[in-house]
Amino acid sequence: MSVKGKMSRSSLGQVMPVHADPLGFTNASFRAVNQVTFSYRTNTDAAAALLPTELEIDENPKISVMFLSYGFTSVGPFREYIHIIHARFRGEEVGFVPHIFISNERGMLAGREREGYPKLLGDIEFDMNQPNVYGLITARLSRPAGFVLAQGIFRPSEFLGEITEEKPTVIKTLGLRVVGSAVPGGPLSVCEFVPSALEFIGGEIWSGEGSLLFTGASEFSALHRLPIVGNVEATTFYNSSFRLRRPTETYPFSA
């Protein structure tokens, strides 16, 4: 006697393996987050080469590099590196993410398969609570370990104010979620823009000076293809809290 399987489409998990969803959550929250953001301008053509055709940028667009350390989250503690091109999508200011690295498998799966961020595992050294004799905060991204791709130094200077739930700071981003065809040469099974937002609801903002360097150590993770043009600015969020605002709709990318 033959027996049919019992899993239906409605019972599948959000990510594979569908019978044992490794995420176990729908909406993500983040606490005790320390973050340094380095901002700079880059070459117009270099940014356009990494940007989908439905987005647009100004000449020498602004780029942000974020190093983050998460004390606790819906996927546990971890560290992350986010590289953002500031652009416009359908007239709205957004941050498009061509590179993002994380030290947590569950966070990688959630970001790649649900939000469309191109997350890869990376070795990230960043601890704002670690004192040193220089009074500086250092950050480093390597992939693989020992091959440094990016490194930054932040020199804090002045407390600027607090973030509150009544006056949140919102960072809007846009992911490009792609699932390839199982048939060689076939069309993409999924190709869509996924808007989301990081809504900071607590923490402190500090100003300071920043130094940022891309080493060019790897063409497999070529962060240096968004070169630094001009000065680097830097700010930090200390002991902050935020939540990920997931989308209510997605947008097909057919160009």
Sequence and secondary structure as in RCSB ss.txt:
>XXXX:A:sequence
MSVKGKMSRSSLGQVMPVHADPLGFTNASFRAVNQVTFSYRTNTDAAAALLPTELEIDENPKISVMFLSYGFTSV
GPFREYIHIIHARFRGEEVGFVPHIFISNERGMLAGREREGYPKLLGDIEFDMNQPNVYGLITARLSRPAGFVLA
QGIFRPSEFLGEITEEKPTVIKTLGLRVVGSAVPGGPLSVCEFVPSALEFIGGEIWSGEGSLLFTGASEFSALHR
LPIVGNVEATTFYNSSFRLRRPTETYPFSA
>XXXX:A:secstr
        GGG  SSSSTTS S   SS EEEEEEEEEEEEE  HHHHHTTS TTEE  SS EEEEEEEEEEEETT
 SEEEEEEEEEEEETTEEEEEEEEEEES HHHHHHHHHTT   EEE EEEE TT   TT  EEEEEESSTT EEE
EEEEEEEEEEEEE SSS EEEEEEEEEEE  SSTT   SEEEEEEEEEEEEEEEEEEEEEEEEE    STT GGG
S  EEEEEEEEEEEEEEEEE  S  EE   
